[in-house]
Amino acid sequence: MSRLLAVLLVLLPAAAAAQQNTLPLTVAYRCDDGERLLVEYARDRDGRSERAIVTRGMKRWKMTRQVAGSGERYLDEKSGFEWWAKGPTGSLMQGSGKAVECRELVPPRKK
């Protein structure tokens, strides 16, 4: 085996793991008003989500991460919509309006 091939075989698993951390994570939610919400978290190399795209019906907001005491908070400065997620729950609100509470949809367990 050539030396270059040996080096590549060592580096490939690390490169694959690094790329996996940068893939977007998409999470589906069902909200208290019966509507579904889809959130795509764009992750950086450390696995942190600095941006999120929130889709609800035909509306879509591109949000950036904001400082939060707990959980993850994202804001679309243009529209004023905010997504705040913590664990399997989250809330979507516009400005000081009423928040719509949402819960992560969990796929059914395989038997």
Secondary structure, 3 states (H helix, E strand, C coil): CCHHHHHHHHHHHHHHHHHHHHCCEEEEEEECCCCEEEEEEEECCCCCEEEEEEEECCEEEEEEEECCCCCEEEECCCCCEEEEEECCEEEEEECCCCCEEEEECCCCCCC
